[in-house]
């Protein structure tokens, strides 16, 4: 039993042998171009991943579609225009500035500005509402006794 276990341990590295991953496209230049283009496109399922790094089925299909369009001789601009016409500007990681995307571009800054204005307004309002506390002589004596300090050292 001991020898069989040692033999299996010695054979363990042979079970972990893996071949080199093959490119999905026959042409490595085409594959490199597809990956470069897919890095600038958003996966419609994952939404926070690029089309190149996503593992979803839709992303695989879109990558295959991009490969086929590249084989047809379409330029990167034509492929992007085709995907935008089919899926909208959401497919782009860097959506263009349009009338309906102004809120997307400037909304966070507007919310930050509104928040800062509200904060300044609240702080000024609170400053006028809060008055300085005035201690009576009895309260000052009691505080001094609690702190074990002479009454004359307080201001």
N, CA and C of each residue as an Amber inpcrd file, in Angstrom:
protein
   465
   0.8270000  -1.1780000   0.0000000   0.0000000   0.0000000   0.0000000
   0.8790000   1.2530000   0.0000000   1.9180000   1.2020000   0.7750000
   2.8360000   2.3290000   0.8900000   3.4960000   2.6070000  -0.4650000
   3.8680000   1.5700000  -1.1910000   4.5250000   1.7380000  -2.4940000
   3.5540000   2.2670000  -3.5500000   2.3200000   1.8360000  -3.4720000
   1.3130000   2.3260000  -4.4180000   1.0700000   3.8170000  -4.1950000
   1.0130000   4.2150000  -2.9520000   0.8270000   5.6250000  -2.6300000
   2.0030000   6.4540000  -3.1150000   3.2230000   5.9680000  -2.9330000
   4.4090000   6.6900000  -3.4190000   4.4000000   6.7730000  -4.9400000
   3.9800000   5.7120000  -5.6060000   3.8970000   5.7070000  -7.0590000
   2.8730000   6.7320000  -7.5570000   1.7350000   6.8020000  -6.8910000
   0.7120000   7.7760000  -7.2750000   1.1910000   9.2120000  -7.0490000
   1.9100000   9.4300000  -5.9750000   2.4510000  10.7610000  -5.7030000
   3.4880000  11.1300000  -6.7640000   4.2940000  10.1740000  -7.1930000
   5.2860000  10.4390000  -8.2400000   4.6220000  10.7090000  -9.5990000
   3.4880000  10.1010000  -9.8460000   2.7880000  10.2810000 -11.1150000
   1.8850000  11.5120000 -11.1170000   1.6970000  12.1310000  -9.9950000
   0.8070000  13.2860000  -9.8730000   1.1680000  14.4300000 -10.8220000
   2.4480000  14.7890000 -10.9880000   2.7580000  15.8730000 -11.9250000
   2.3540000  15.5750000 -13.3690000   2.3430000  14.3290000 -13.7770000
   1.9560000  14.0150000 -15.1550000   0.4710000  14.2540000 -15.3870000
  -0.3330000  14.1750000 -14.3360000  -1.7650000  14.4310000 -14.4820000
  -2.0630000  15.9220000 -14.6350000  -1.1500000  16.7510000 -14.2080000
  -1.3940000  18.1870000 -14.2580000  -0.8690000  18.8260000 -15.5430000
  -0.4120000  18.0620000 -16.4930000   0.0980000  18.6020000 -17.7470000
  -1.0490000  19.2210000 -18.5360000  -0.8300000  20.4290000 -19.0060000
  -1.8440000  21.1150000 -19.8120000  -1.1860000  21.6410000 -21.0700000
  -1.8900000  21.5520000 -22.1420000  -1.3810000  22.0650000 -23.4160000
  -1.5170000  23.5720000 -23.4830000  -0.8790000  24.1400000 -24.4610000
  -0.9430000  25.5820000 -24.6450000  -2.3000000  25.9480000 -25.2210000
  -2.8610000  27.0420000 -24.7330000  -4.1650000  27.4740000 -25.2150000
  -4.0480000  27.9370000 -26.6580000  -5.0060000  27.5280000 -27.4540000
  -5.0050000  27.8830000 -28.8600000  -5.8090000  29.1500000 -29.0680000
  -5.4010000  29.9480000 -30.0480000  -6.1650000  31.1330000 -30.4010000
  -7.4880000  30.6960000 -31.0000000  -8.5080000  31.4970000 -30.7500000
  -9.8060000  31.1710000 -31.3180000  -9.8390000  31.4810000 -32.8130000
  -9.0520000  32.4260000 -33.2250000  -8.9850000  32.7500000 -34.6470000
  -7.7650000  32.0690000 -35.2390000  -7.8690000  31.7550000 -36.5230000
  -6.7270000  31.1220000 -37.1890000  -5.5900000  32.1190000 -37.3630000
  -5.9530000  33.3910000 -37.4850000  -4.9840000  34.4490000 -37.7230000
  -4.6750000  35.1670000 -36.4080000  -3.4420000  35.0780000 -35.9060000
  -3.1170000  35.7530000 -34.6360000  -3.2270000  37.2690000 -34.7230000
  -2.9810000  37.8360000 -35.9020000  -3.1060000  39.2890000 -36.0670000
  -4.5690000  39.6990000 -35.9100000  -5.4560000  38.9100000 -36.5070000
  -6.8930000  39.1760000 -36.3890000  -7.3470000  39.0470000 -34.9420000
  -6.8330000  38.0660000 -34.2410000  -7.1950000  37.8610000 -32.8400000
  -6.7140000  39.0280000 -31.9790000  -5.5170000  39.5100000 -32.2400000
  -4.9780000  40.6460000 -31.4920000  -5.8150000  41.9040000 -31.7530000
  -6.2140000  42.0870000 -33.0130000  -7.0540000  43.2330000 -33.3720000
  -8.4180000  43.1240000 -32.6880000  -8.9920000  41.9240000 -32.6530000
 -10.2860000  41.7220000 -32.0150000 -10.2080000  42.0150000 -30.5180000
  -9.1540000  41.5640000 -29.8810000  -8.9990000  41.8090000 -28.4380000
  -8.8310000  43.2980000 -28.1710000  -8.0430000  43.9820000 -29.0220000
  -7.8730000  45.4320000 -28.8590000  -9.1850000  46.1780000 -28.9840000
 -10.0190000  45.7570000 -29.9220000 -11.3200000  46.3940000 -30.0970000
 -12.2630000  46.0230000 -28.9520000 -12.2340000  44.7780000 -28.5310000
 -13.1380000  44.3060000 -27.4760000 -12.8100000  44.9180000 -26.1150000
 -11.5920000  45.4010000 -25.9240000 -11.2400000  46.0570000 -24.6620000
 -11.9990000  47.3720000 -24.4890000 -12.4220000  47.9880000 -25.5890000
 -13.1330000  49.2660000 -25.5270000 -14.6430000  49.0970000 -25.5530000
 -15.1060000  47.8530000 -25.5770000 -16.5340000  47.5760000 -25.5990000
 -16.9630000  46.9440000 -24.2820000 -18.1660000  47.2800000 -23.8390000
 -18.6870000  46.7970000 -22.5580000 -19.4840000  45.5170000 -22.7770000
 -19.3310000  44.5840000 -21.8690000 -20.1610000  43.3810000 -21.8860000
 -21.5590000  43.7960000 -21.4390000 -22.5530000  43.4260000 -22.2050000
 -23.9190000  43.8360000 -21.8930000 -24.5060000  43.0620000 -20.7210000
 -23.9150000  41.9400000 -20.3760000 -24.3970000  41.1400000 -19.2430000
 -23.6790000  41.5620000 -17.9650000 -22.3550000  41.6090000 -18.0070000
 -21.5550000  41.9100000 -16.8130000 -21.5590000  43.4040000 -16.4950000
 -21.5610000  44.2490000 -17.4830000 -21.6360000  45.7000000 -17.4150000
 -20.4040000  46.3660000 -16.8240000 -19.6280000  45.7240000 -16.0160000
 -18.4140000  46.3270000 -15.4760000 -17.1680000  45.6980000 -16.0680000
 -17.3430000  44.7950000 -16.9920000 -16.2150000  44.1300000 -17.6290000
 -16.1950000  44.4700000 -19.1030000 -15.0080000  44.4090000 -19.6600000
 -14.9130000  44.6120000 -21.1000000 -15.3740000  43.3500000 -21.8100000
 -15.6530000  43.5000000 -23.0790000 -16.0830000  42.3640000 -23.8860000
 -14.9660000  41.3380000 -23.9930000 -13.7120000  41.7970000 -23.9410000
 -12.5730000  40.8930000 -24.0600000 -12.3930000  40.0290000 -22.8120000
 -12.6960000  40.5550000 -21.6460000 -12.4240000  39.8100000 -20.4170000
 -13.6440000  39.0830000 -19.8610000 -14.8140000  39.3220000 -20.4170000
 -16.0300000  38.7000000 -19.9040000 -16.1220000  37.2320000 -20.3240000
 -16.7000000  36.4200000 -19.4540000 -16.8660000  34.9950000 -19.7320000
 -18.3250000  34.6350000 -20.0370000 -19.1920000  35.6320000 -20.1650000
 -20.6010000  35.3310000 -20.4060000 -20.8050000  34.8100000 -21.8280000
 -21.9010000  34.1170000 -22.0250000 -22.1990000  33.5520000 -23.3430000
 -22.4200000  34.6470000 -24.3790000 -23.0870000  35.7310000 -23.9680000
 -23.3210000  36.8290000 -24.9020000 -22.0030000  37.4610000 -25.3310000
 -21.0760000  37.5990000 -24.4020000 -19.7730000  38.1760000 -24.7420000
 -19.0290000  37.2780000 -25.7250000 -19.1180000  35.9720000 -25.5310000
 -18.4750000  35.0440000 -26.4730000 -19.0910000  35.1830000 -27.8560000
 -20.4160000  35.2950000 -27.9060000 -21.0930000  35.4600000 -29.1870000
 -20.7020000  36.7760000 -29.8550000 -20.6230000  37.8450000 -29.0680000
 -20.2460000  39.1430000 -29.6340000 -18.8010000  39.1310000 -30.1230000
 -17.9170000  38.4800000 -29.3840000 -16.5300000  38.3790000 -29.8570000
 -16.4600000  37.6170000 -31.1770000 -17.2360000  36.5480000 -31.2770000
 -17.2650000  35.7700000 -32.5240000 -17.8310000  36.6180000 -33.6670000
 -18.8450000  37.4120000 -33.3700000 -19.4250000  38.2860000 -34.3870000
 -18.4150000  39.3380000 -34.8400000 -17.6540000  39.8820000 -33.8970000
 -16.6150000  40.8540000 -34.2470000 -15.5530000  40.1930000 -35.1220000
 -15.1700000  38.9560000 -34.7970000 -14.1940000  38.2250000 -35.6230000
 -14.7100000  38.0540000 -37.0490000 -15.9750000  37.6630000 -37.1710000
 -16.5460000  37.4420000 -38.5030000 -16.5870000  38.7330000 -39.3070000
 -16.9140000  39.8310000 -38.6460000 -16.9460000  41.1140000 -39.3490000
 -15.5470000  41.5460000 -39.7560000 -14.5620000  41.2440000 -38.9400000
 -13.1780000  41.5640000 -39.2970000 -12.7310000  40.7290000 -40.4910000
 -13.1690000  39.4770000 -40.5460000 -12.8300000  38.6180000 -41.6810000
 -13.4660000  39.1390000 -42.9660000 -14.6300000  39.8000000 -42.8440000
 -15.2970000  40.3730000 -44.0080000 -14.5880000  41.6320000 -44.5040000
 -13.6540000  42.1390000 -43.7030000 -12.8970000  43.3180000 -44.1050000
 -13.4270000  44.6240000 -43.5580000 -14.3150000  44.5760000 -42.5800000
 -14.8530000  45.8020000 -41.9920000 -13.8090000  46.4530000 -41.0930000
 -13.8140000  47.7810000 -41.0730000 -12.8740000  48.5090000 -40.2230000
 -13.3980000  48.5120000 -38.7830000 -12.5410000  48.9060000 -37.8480000
 -12.9430000  48.9680000 -36.4390000 -14.0950000  49.9550000 -36.2550000
 -14.0370000  51.0700000 -36.9510000 -15.0880000  52.0940000 -36.8560000
 -16.4230000  51.5300000 -37.3470000 -16.4070000  50.7860000 -38.4290000
 -17.6410000  50.1990000 -38.9630000 -18.2140000  49.1600000 -37.9990000
 -17.3320000  48.3940000 -37.3700000 -17.7850000  47.3860000 -36.4050000
 -18.4010000  48.0610000 -35.1850000 -17.7500000  49.1050000 -34.6890000
 -18.2790000  49.8380000 -33.5280000 -19.6210000  50.4720000 -33.8830000
 -19.7200000  51.0750000 -35.0740000 -20.9850000  51.6770000 -35.4950000
 -22.0880000  50.6310000 -35.5830000 -21.7580000  49.4450000 -36.0690000
 -22.7380000  48.3690000 -36.1590000 -23.2170000  47.9560000 -34.7580000
 -22.2780000  47.7800000 -33.8240000 -22.6590000  47.3720000 -32.4650000
 -23.4580000  48.4660000 -31.7600000 -23.1010000  49.7350000 -31.9880000
 -23.8390000  50.8360000 -31.3670000 -25.2460000  50.9160000 -31.9470000
 -25.3810000  50.7040000 -33.2710000 -26.7250000  50.7370000 -33.8650000
 -27.5860000  49.5860000 -33.3470000 -26.9620000  48.4960000 -33.0310000
 -27.7120000  47.3220000 -32.5660000 -27.9890000  47.3530000 -31.0620000
 -27.0040000  47.7950000 -30.2410000 -27.1260000  47.7310000 -28.7840000
 -27.1540000  49.1000000 -28.1070000 -26.9330000  50.1570000 -28.8360000
 -26.9440000  51.4930000 -28.2510000 -25.5690000  51.8880000 -27.7310000
 -25.4870000  53.1290000 -27.2370000 -24.2140000  53.6610000 -26.7360000
 -23.7250000  52.9530000 -25.4860000 -24.5960000  52.1880000 -24.8480000
 -24.2200000  51.4880000 -23.6200000 -23.1050000  50.4780000 -23.8670000
 -22.9740000  50.0030000 -25.1050000 -21.9530000  49.0090000 -25.4160000
 -20.5480000  49.6190000 -25.3770000 -20.4570000  50.9420000 -25.4170000
 -19.1590000  51.6190000 -25.3780000 -18.7710000  51.9250000 -23.9380000
 -17.5000000  51.7100000 -23.6080000 -17.0190000  52.0890000 -22.2700000
 -16.9310000  53.6070000 -22.1400000 -16.6840000  54.2890000 -23.2370000
 -16.5660000  55.7420000 -23.2430000 -17.6670000  56.3030000 -24.1380000
 -18.8840000  56.4580000 -23.5980000 -19.9840000  56.9150000 -24.4440000
 -19.7520000  58.3490000 -24.9210000 -20.2310000  58.6720000 -26.1240000
 -20.0060000  60.0120000 -26.6590000 -20.8820000  61.0440000 -25.9570000
 -20.4740000  62.3130000 -26.0760000 -21.2400000  63.4060000 -25.4960000
 -22.4000000  63.7170000 -26.4410000 -23.6130000  63.4440000 -25.9850000
 -24.8240000  63.7200000 -26.7470000 -25.8170000  64.4130000 -25.8300000
 -26.9040000  64.8840000 -26.4120000 -27.8860000  65.6120000 -25.6100000
 -28.4900000  64.7370000 -24.5180000 -28.6550000  63.4580000 -24.7750000
 -29.2530000  62.5900000 -23.7700000 -28.2220000  61.9380000 -22.8500000
 -26.9320000  62.2150000 -23.0500000 -25.9120000  61.6970000 -22.1270000
 -25.2740000  62.8050000 -21.2940000 -25.8080000  64.0090000 -21.3980000
 -25.2480000  65.1180000 -20.6050000 -25.3700000  64.8220000 -19.1140000
 -26.4930000  64.2730000 -18.7110000 -26.6700000  63.9270000 -17.2950000
 -25.6510000  62.8860000 -16.8550000 -25.3300000  61.9540000 -17.7370000
 -24.3280000  60.9340000 -17.4280000 -22.9610000  61.5680000 -17.2010000
 -22.6200000  62.5610000 -18.0020000 -21.3070000  63.1880000 -17.9010000
 -21.2190000  64.2010000 -16.7660000 -22.2730000  65.0180000 -16.6070000
 -22.1950000  66.1120000 -15.6390000 -23.0400000  65.8910000 -14.3890000
 -23.8380000  64.8330000 -14.3500000 -24.6850000  64.5530000 -13.1910000
 -23.9270000  64.3990000 -11.8830000 -22.8370000  63.6210000 -11.8490000
 -22.1050000  63.4860000 -10.5860000 -21.5420000  64.8130000 -10.0650000
 -21.0720000  65.6560000 -10.9780000 -20.5480000  66.9570000 -10.5470000
 -21.6730000  67.8540000 -10.0350000 -22.8350000  67.7940000 -10.6840000
 -23.9820000  68.5820000 -10.2370000 -24.4340000  68.1210000  -8.8500000
 -24.4940000  66.8080000  -8.6370000 -24.8800000  66.3030000  -7.3130000
 -23.8720000  66.7030000  -6.2430000 -22.5900000  66.6670000  -6.5860000
 -21.5620000  67.0860000  -5.6320000 -21.7100000  68.5630000  -5.2860000
 -21.9590000  69.3960000  -6.2900000 -22.1320000  70.8270000  -6.0670000
 -23.3690000  71.0950000  -5.2140000 -24.4710000  70.4100000  -5.4900000
 -25.6870000  70.5780000  -4.6940000 -25.4410000  70.1440000  -3.2520000
 -24.7230000  69.0610000  -3.0660000 -24.4010000  68.5940000  -1.7140000
 -23.5330000  69.5840000  -0.9520000 -22.5420000  70.1540000  -1.6280000
 -21.6780000  71.1400000  -0.9650000 -22.4500000  72.4010000  -0.5980000
 -23.3220000  72.8530000  -1.4940000 -24.1350000  74.0320000  -1.1890000
 -25.0430000  73.7440000  -0.0020000 -25.6530000  72.5560000   0.0170000
 -26.5090000  72.1820000   1.1510000 -25.7240000  72.1060000   2.4520000
 -24.4980000  71.5810000   2.3920000 -23.6640000  71.4870000   3.5910000
 -23.3080000  72.8740000   4.1240000 -22.9020000  73.7720000   3.2380000
 -22.5680000  75.1350000   3.6610000 -23.7900000  75.8070000   4.2730000
 -24.9440000  75.6550000   3.6350000 -26.1730000  76.2490000   4.1540000
 -26.4940000  75.7190000   5.5450000 -26.4000000  74.4030000   5.7470000
 -26.7040000  73.8030000   7.0520000 -25.7040000  74.2360000   8.1240000
 -24.4340000  74.3250000   7.7590000 -23.4290000  74.7440000   8.7470000
 -23.6410000  76.1960000   9.1720000 -23.9850000  77.0600000   8.2290000
 -24.2420000  78.4630000   8.5940000 -25.4990000  78.5770000   9.4450000
 -26.5080000  77.8150000   9.1180000 -27.7540000  77.8380000   9.8870000
 -27.5120000  77.3400000  11.3060000 -26.7260000  76.2810000  11.4300000
 -26.4370000  75.7150000  12.7470000 -25.5860000  76.6650000  13.5840000
 -24.6950000  77.3940000  12.9150000 -23.8310000  78.3280000  13.6410000
 -24.6540000  79.4460000  14.2830000 -25.7000000  79.9000000  13.6000000
 -26.5390000  80.9610000  14.1850000 -27.4640000  80.4140000  15.2580000
 -27.8570000  79.1460000  15.1530000 -28.7770000  78.5600000  16.1270000
 -28.0870000  78.1620000  17.4250000 -26.8320000  77.7470000  17.3540000
 -26.1110000  77.2820000  18.5330000 -25.4480000  78.4820000  19.2050000
 -25.7880000  78.6750000  20.4500000 -25.1610000  79.7680000  21.2050000
 -24.1610000  79.1800000  22.1940000 -23.2530000  80.0420000  22.6370000
 -22.2610000  79.5850000  23.5980000 -22.9410000  79.2960000  24.9380000
 -22.5220000  78.2360000  25.5580000 -23.0850000  77.8520000  26.8550000
 -22.4660000  78.7080000  27.9480000 -23.3180000  79.2420000  28.7970000
 -22.8590000  80.0620000  29.9130000 -23.1010000  79.2680000  31.1930000
 -22.0280000  79.0750000  31.9520000 -22.1480000  78.3210000  33.1980000
 -22.4450000  79.2730000  34.3510000 -23.3380000  78.8570000  35.1680000
 -23.5850000  79.6210000  36.3840000 -22.4280000  79.3500000  37.3510000
 -22.3240000  80.1650000  38.3690000 -21.2270000  79.9840000  39.3210000
 -21.3540000  78.6440000  40.0430000 -22.5880000  78.2350000  40.3010000
 -22.8030000  76.9420000  40.9560000 -22.3380000  75.7980000  40.0520000
 -22.6450000  75.8620000  38.7380000 -22.2100000  74.8290000  37.8000000
 -20.6880000  74.8370000  37.6490000 -20.0900000  76.0150000  37.6720000
 -18.6360000  76.1030000  37.5580000 -17.9600000  75.4810000  38.7760000
 -18.5140000  75.7030000  39.9750000 -17.9500000  75.1080000  41.1870000
 -18.0780000  73.5810000  41.1400000 -19.2270000  73.1100000  40.6840000
 -19.4310000  71.6700000  40.6120000 -18.4810000  71.0330000  39.5850000
 -18.2870000  71.6740000  38.4330000 -17.3670000  71.1590000  37.4200000
 -15.9410000  71.1720000  37.9490000 -15.5670000  72.2340000  38.6810000
 -14.2230000  72.3210000  39.2420000 -14.0060000  71.2330000  40.2850000
 -15.0410000  70.9340000  41.0560000 -14.9150000  69.8850000  42.0610000
 -14.7570000  68.5220000  41.3870000 -15.4890000  68.3230000  40.2780000
 -15.3660000  67.0560000  39.5610000 -13.9880000  66.9080000  38.9270000
 -13.4290000  67.9720000  38.4620000 -12.1390000  67.9250000  37.7990000
 -10.9710000  68.0730000  38.7810000 -11.2830000  68.3460000  40.0300000
 -10.2590000  68.5460000  41.0570000  -9.3060000  69.6730000  40.6810000
  -9.8600000  70.7310000  40.1670000  -9.0450000  71.9130000  39.8490000
  -9.6110000  73.0930000  40.6020000  -8.7500000  74.0520000  40.9070000
  -9.2460000  75.2470000  41.6100000 -10.1740000  76.0670000  40.6990000
 -11.1440000  76.7180000  41.2880000 -12.1370000  77.4800000  40.5530000
 -11.5220000  78.6730000  39.8360000 -10.4810000  79.2670000  40.3560000
  -9.8790000  80.4740000  39.7960000  -9.1570000  80.1980000  38.4580000
  -8.7450000  78.9650000  38.1880000  -7.9990000  78.6710000  36.9780000
  -8.8960000  78.5780000  35.7490000 -10.2230000  78.5260000  35.9510000
 -11.1410000  78.4630000  34.8070000 -11.4510000  79.8540000  34.3190000
 -11.7480000  79.9340000  33.0370000 -12.0870000  81.2260000  32.4790000
 -13.5090000  81.2460000  32.0090000
